[in-house]
Amino acid sequence: MKIFLRIKGMHCESCEKLIKSELEEDVKKIKIDIKSGKAEFEFDESKTGEKEIKEKIRNLGYKIEK
């Protein structure tokens, strides 16, 4: 499954690396555009879900825009 999110609060490559390292075990593919805040996550629903991905991103201090 794929989801597309807008993440607010990212400002550098370290932010991107932090999110990727937090999610790498559960998510197959991660694409993040720091400038636009757009992110794409491809994952196996038997391992994780959209709710869990959003929660982990929020726990890192970022906001998810609707």
C-alpha positions as a Python dict, from the first residue, in 0.01 Angstrom:
ca = {
    (1, 'M'): (0, 0, 0),
    (2, 'K'): (111, 359, -65),
    (3, 'I'): (25, 674, 123),
    (4, 'F'): (115, 1035, 51),
    (5, 'L'): (164, 1280, 336),
    (6, 'R'): (261, 1643, 380),
    (7, 'I'): (501, 1675, 670),
    (8, 'K'): (553, 2014, 832),
    (9, 'G'): (871, 2103, 1018),
    (10, 'M'): (1136, 1940, 797),
    (11, 'H'): (1414, 2180, 705),
    (12, 'C'): (1724, 1978, 618),
    (13, 'E'): (1859, 1640, 511),
    (14, 'S'): (1899, 1538, 874),
    (15, 'C'): (1520, 1561, 913),
    (16, 'E'): (1477, 1329, 615),
    (17, 'K'): (1733, 1083, 751),
    (18, 'L'): (1570, 1085, 1095),
    (19, 'I'): (1228, 997, 952),
    (20, 'K'): (1373, 729, 726),
    (21, 'S'): (1571, 568, 1008),
    (22, 'E'): (1262, 563, 1233),
    (23, 'L'): (1049, 393, 969),
    (24, 'E'): (1299, 177, 778),
    (25, 'E'): (1205, -148, 954),
    (26, 'D'): (832, -115, 876),
    (27, 'V'): (826, 68, 542),
    (28, 'K'): (949, -77, 211),
    (29, 'K'): (1006, 250, 25),
    (30, 'I'): (1026, 611, 140),
    (31, 'K'): (1051, 920, -81),
    (32, 'I'): (1074, 1260, 87),
    (33, 'D'): (1099, 1604, -71),
    (34, 'I'): (1222, 1834, 204),
    (35, 'K'): (1141, 2158, 21),
    (36, 'S'): (776, 2078, -48),
    (37, 'G'): (721, 1864, 261),
    (38, 'K'): (571, 1589, 48),
    (39, 'A'): (643, 1230, 138),
    (40, 'E'): (549, 894, -10),
    (41, 'F'): (552, 573, 192),
    (42, 'E'): (509, 224, 51),
    (43, 'F'): (448, -47, 309),
    (44, 'D'): (312, -394, 377),
    (45, 'E'): (-17, -367, 564),
    (46, 'S'): (61, -685, 757),
    (47, 'K'): (359, -506, 921),
    (48, 'T'): (229, -152, 977),
    (49, 'G'): (-41, 95, 881),
    (50, 'E'): (-100, 460, 804),
    (51, 'K'): (-191, 535, 1166),
    (52, 'E'): (135, 388, 1296),
    (53, 'I'): (346, 572, 1036),
    (54, 'K'): (183, 905, 1122),
    (55, 'E'): (228, 841, 1494),
    (56, 'K'): (601, 772, 1454),
    (57, 'I'): (647, 1091, 1249),
    (58, 'R'): (459, 1297, 1509),
    (59, 'N'): (666, 1141, 1789),
    (60, 'L'): (975, 1279, 1615),
    (61, 'G'): (829, 1630, 1650),
    (62, 'Y'): (688, 1684, 1299),
    (63, 'K'): (331, 1768, 1205),
    (64, 'I'): (120, 1599, 941),
    (65, 'E'): (-81, 1842, 729),
    (66, 'K'): (-422, 1741, 597),
}
